[in-house]
Amino acid sequence: MTARTLRETADVLIATTNAFDADTALTLFTPDAVIDDPSTGHRFDGNAGIRDYIERYFVGYQTVTRFLSIATISESRARVRVDFTGDFGHEIGLLDISVDADGLITRIDADLE
């Protein structure tokens, strides 16, 4: 994995959630991927959990995400800073995205600043 690949993964994730396209977004994740988001009070496991997360918090709140910056943590992990707007208002978020050797997302640790 390279920083460029991590950035591309983040860009595609943002584009698919901004399009409210849960089906395409799910293709970016491994079947057993996890999204842990303390701001929601929940952890979302596997494709069913991730679909629920996208549909509930992106589609449901009409959330639009804008990329702000990326910091590479390791070859397979990056911290992406994003701007969220939607029916809830406005927040700045951090997404620690981990990927496997194939570039699929294995885990996202999400938080708000």
Rosetta blueprint (number, residue, H / E / L):
1 M L
2 T L
3 A H
4 R H
5 T H
6 L H
7 R H
8 E H
9 T H
10 A H
11 D H
12 V H
13 L H
14 I H
15 A H
16 T H
17 T H
18 N H
19 A L
20 F L
21 D L
22 A H
23 D H
24 T H
25 A H
26 L H
27 T L
28 L L
29 F E
30 T E
31 P E
32 D E
33 A E
34 V E
35 I E
36 D E
37 D E
38 P L
39 S L
40 T L
41 G L
42 H E
43 R E
44 F E
45 D E
46 G H
47 N H
48 A H
49 G H
50 I H
51 R H
52 D H
53 Y H
54 I H
55 E H
56 R H
57 Y H
58 F H
59 V H
60 G L
61 Y L
62 Q L
63 T L
64 V E
65 T E
66 R E
67 F E
68 L E
69 S E
70 I E
71 A E
72 T E
73 I E
74 S E
75 E L
76 S L
77 R E
78 A E
79 R E
80 V E
81 R E
82 V E
83 D E
84 F E
85 T E
86 G E
87 D L
88 F L
89 G E
90 H E
91 E E
92 I E
93 G E
94 L E
95 L E
96 D E
97 I E
98 S E
99 V E
100 D L
101 A L
102 D L
103 G L
104 L L
105 I E
106 T E
107 R E
108 I E
109 D E
110 A E
111 D E
112 L E
113 E L
